[in-house]
Amino acid sequence: EHVLFWKDEDVDALLEGSLAYKDATETRATVKMATKVLNAIISPVIRKARAEEPEIKDEGFRFPWQQEPEPESSDDEILEGLEDAVRGSFVIMLTRSFAETVGEKLEDRLEPVLDMLQHSNTPNTECSVKGDGGSIIEVKANKTIKSGDELFNRYKSEEDENMPYHKFFTRFGFVPGVVEPVADLIAARSTIF
């Protein structure tokens, strides 16, 4: 399970003092901030559509001093289900987006077919972006693939200095090449976190 779905207490209890803690708490704080910002934008519209906000009658032109005070609403009151939706959106972007070069620019993109491929540092496919604006994704076998073989892509190189194991874990929700359950490694305070 991705760390964004963990309870705050579990993040503190299991990751505090580890390399993954800072990355996990920063990402979680970003989700909370995005939720607050999005709530301020969409909450009034949603509440009105759900008939949770009173209809404001249009009484024609009025001077500012003639306006009725707007009903107070709590900025701290997050729209029901919004935080879960934002958290889920972040997990999708973190775990399923791919950095692709389009023209001369590096873009994070969601590619519906690519996200079905599992990670391997020695993948049996290679992917490239083609066409105007990167409208075509080409997936080619880079070795012989037999019927029934699983297709693999490389999310990030496991040797990439910008993606050490603890960042791989907080971004993708797993540690590549590790067969031991991640929960056991965390509980044992493994140095890879």
Secondary structure as UniProt FT lines:
FT   HELIX           3..5
FT   HELIX           8..15
FT   TURN            16..17
FT   HELIX           19..49
FT   TURN            50..51
FT   HELIX           64..66
FT   TURN            75..76
FT   TURN            80..81
FT   HELIX           82..96
FT   STRAND          97..102
FT   TURN            103..104
FT   STRAND          105..110
FT   TURN            112..113
FT   HELIX           114..116
FT   STRAND          118..119
FT   STRAND          125..130
FT   HELIX           132..134
FT   STRAND          136..141
FT   TURN            147..148
FT   STRAND          152..153
FT   TURN            158..159
FT   TURN            161..162
FT   HELIX           165..172
FT   TURN            176..177
FT   HELIX           182..187
FT   TURN            188..189
FT   TURN            191..192
//
